[in-house]
Amino acid sequence: IDAGLVAAPVSNWCRLRAQALCLRDLRCLELSLPNLDECVAKRAEGCDQTAYTRAATEGRLQYLEPKAVECLNGYGQGSCTDTPAPCEVVFGGKVPPDGGCILPEECNSAGFCYPYDYTCPHRCRGWLPMGSPCDGFSSRCDPAEAFCGTVDGGGNQERCQPLRGTGEACLDFDSCREGLACGAGSCVKRSAGPGE
């Protein structure tokens, strides 16, 4: 991985990702070389390789190997904590709401996999429409457009509300649009650009 991957088959995703994460820990001086193999084994342990391989083979999950290569190689440079941007698009879910899912990545952009329903497979649940009652756990708003919160910040029923933009009032981190953070009660840019 130090020299850069040129291939990353889905059948080896869990091991390759574990190696990339542990090599980043080594680069960032959070891990010593004698503990590398143990780190890789522990990181791979929580990843269900069989589920990833089957989901991709059976067409429930799109796997973009070129993005996987970019993602894994991205851990070799830059931030010691952030996930490389290409990692966000390695997988694309193909299962619609009410379809079965094992992995969170299997559900398409219309919903999410709910793993606490005591069924196997679990079910993809659809995002709630704006204004719907929500709890942010079993009933969720589309995170690209809305957040789950009370209208006045009080103890009323939480509902899906539009994400806030720069300078708009906010109650917590989730209520601001992508790239923004809630600071001192309003949404502000998360990071400054050159000259700012």
Protein Blocks (a to p, Z undefined) as FASTA:
>chain_A
ZZopabdcfklmmmmmmmmmmmmmmmnopacfklmmmmmmmmmmmpcfklmmmmmmnopa
ccdfklmmmmmmmmmgcjfkbccfklmmmpccfbdghiacfbfklpcfkbccdfklopac
ddddddddehiacehlmpccdfklbccddfklpabdcdddddddehiacfbfklpcehia
ceehiacdfbdcehZZ
